[in-house]
């Protein structure tokens, strides 16, 4: 049977690994999602598939946090911890809404004719996701280490 500390260690590693995977997907997409690159049909198809993979990964990541991370933080005795948790939960809603709208608008029809508007909105989504990952690593994770939720690990990203 795993101890609570083992669970937390795996969780922090899991979140960090998820962040690393999301960052890599975003970096890959940033490099391929240019007007020049997308004129090449196989690149456009690959970009579309990567965008769909990113959407799935983002939804899974947010759902995991909702299930495993935030419930524990919302019942923590330290009001600062509760406040940080509520801040991240509140910040997640516009990200989810924007991403869902983006997905419905651009990804549902498998249309590989990517417009300038699509590219601009895609890069805005990448920026939002990158900002969110940075905030979790710079604000949330150090606080969780501080309160002992992820004891014995560095608060800095790997």
C-alpha positions in Angstrom: 0.0 0.0 0.0 1.3 3.5 -0.9 1.7 6.1 1.8 0.2 9.6 1.3 3.8 10.9 0.7 4.3 8.4 -2.1 1.0 9.5 -3.7 2.0 13.2 -3.4 5.5 12.6 -4.8 4.0 10.8 -7.8 1.4 13.6 -8.2 4.0 16.3 -8.3 6.1 14.3 -10.8 3.0 13.6 -12.7 2.0 17.3 -12.9 5.6 18.3 -13.9 5.7 15.5 -16.6 2.3 16.7 -17.8 3.5 20.3 -18.0 6.7 19.2 -19.9 4.5 17.2 -22.4 2.2 20.2 -22.9 5.1 22.6 -23.4 6.7 20.2 -25.9 3.4 20.0 -27.8 3.0 23.7 -27.8 6.6 24.2 -29.0 6.1 21.7 -31.8 2.9 23.4 -32.9 4.5 26.9 -32.8 7.2 25.7 -35.2 4.8 24.1 -37.7 1.9 26.5 -37.5 3.2 29.2 -39.8 1.5 30.2 -43.1 4.5 28.9 -45.0 4.5 25.5 -43.3 0.8 25.0 -43.5 0.8 25.5 -47.3 2.2 21.9 -47.4 -0.8 19.7 -47.0 0.9 16.9 -44.9 2.1 19.6 -42.5 -1.4 21.0 -42.2 -2.8 17.5 -41.5 -0.1 17.0 -38.9 -0.8 20.4 -37.3 -4.5 19.6 -37.1 -3.8 16.2 -35.5 -1.4 17.8 -33.0 -4.0 20.4 -32.1 -6.5 17.7 -31.4 -4.0 15.8 -29.3 -3.2 19.1 -27.4 -6.9 19.7 -26.8 -7.3 16.2 -25.3 -4.2 16.6 -23.2 -5.3 20.0 -21.8 -8.8 18.6 -20.9 -7.3 15.6 -19.2 -4.8 17.8 -17.3 -7.5 20.2 -16.0 -9.8 17.2 -15.1 -7.0 15.6 -13.1 -6.4 18.8 -11.2 -10.1 19.1 -10.5 -10.3 15.5 -9.2 -7.0 15.2 -7.4 -5.5 18.5 -6.5 -8.0 21.2 -5.8 -10.4 19.3 -3.5 -7.6 18.8 -0.9 -6.5 22.5 -1.2 -10.0 23.8 -0.7 -10.3 22.1 2.7 -6.8 23.1 3.9 -6.6 25.0 7.2 -4.4 27.7 5.8 -6.6 30.5 4.2 -3.7 31.4 1.8 -3.8 27.8 0.4 -7.5 28.0 -0.1 -7.2 31.4 -1.7 -4.5 30.2 -4.1 -6.7 27.2 -5.0 -9.7 29.4 -5.7 -7.5 31.7 -7.8 -6.4 28.8 -10.0 -9.9 27.4 -10.2 -11.2 30.8 -11.3 -8.4 31.3 -13.8 -9.2 27.9 -15.3 -12.7 28.8 -16.3 -11.8 31.4 -19.0 -9.1 29.1 -20.3 -11.5 26.2 -20.6 -14.2 28.4 -22.2 -11.7 30.0 -24.7 -10.2 26.6 -25.6 -13.7 25.0 -26.1 -14.8 27.9 -28.3 -11.5 27.7 -30.3 -11.9 23.9 -30.7 -15.5 24.3 -31.9 -14.6 27.1 -34.3 -11.4 25.7 -35.8 -10.9 22.0 -35.2 -14.3 20.2 -35.5 -14.5 20.1 -39.3 -11.0 18.8 -40.3 -10.5 21.7 -42.6 -6.8 22.1 -43.3 -7.2 25.5 -44.9 -5.7 27.5 -42.0 -6.3 31.2 -42.3 -4.4 34.0 -40.7 -7.1 34.4 -38.1 -6.7 30.7 -37.2 -3.0 31.1 -36.8 -3.4 34.2 -34.6 -6.0 32.5 -32.4 -3.9 29.4 -32.2 -0.9 31.4 -31.0 -3.1 33.2 -28.4 -4.2 29.7 -27.1 -0.5 28.6 -26.9 0.3 31.8 -24.9 -2.6 31.2 -22.5 -1.6 27.6 -21.9 2.1 28.5 -21.4 1.1 31.3 -19.0 -1.1 28.8 -17.0 1.7 26.3 -16.8 4.2 28.9 -15.7 1.8 30.1 -13.0 1.3 26.6 -11.6 5.0 26.0 -11.5 5.9 29.4 -10.0 3.0 30.0 -7.6 1.0 26.8 -6.9 3.8 24.1 -6.7 6.1 26.1 -4.4 3.1 26.7 -2.0 2.2 23.0 -2.1 5.8 22.2 -1.2 5.7 24.8 1.5 2.6 23.3 3.2 4.0 19.8 3.0 1.7 18.5 0.4 4.7 17.5 -1.8 7.2 17.1 1.0 10.8 16.4 0.3 10.9 17.8 -3.2 12.3 21.0 -4.6 9.7 23.7 -5.4 11.5 24.5 -8.7 10.5 22.8 -11.9 12.6 19.9 -13.2 
